Amino acid sequence: MQRTHYPKWTEGEEEILLEEIGKNPTNLKACFMATAEIIGRTPGAVSNRYYTKILKSDKIAVLTLGRHAVVKNKKRLKETESPITILKTVWNKIVKLLFNI
């Protein structure tokens, strides 16, 4: 059985993936599909690259800001409390202004 050779990922392709994730960090499937269309790879290949290489690197630290929480995406954010505390405080103020709580 002959293995298919796939071209190596370039820094530019990873940057496109990170840009797409930055646009919509709460819907990774849509980000993978959009990236795949742009760079000419399959959504599965893009997903695989994200979960096996990019998340294990220091290239990404995504926070999902919800109404009641700030969620760290996987283990990419350093475990320092002060930036998270600041984000929570700012987010809580924004939510109170938006929803008049």
PyMOL commands that set and color helices and strands:
alter all, ss='L'
color gray80, all
select helices_A, chain A and resi 11-23+28-39+43-54+81-99
alter helices_A, ss='H'
color red, helices_A
select strands_A, chain A and resi 63-65+70-72
alter strands_A, ss='S'
color yellow, strands_A
deselect
rebuild
show_as cartoon
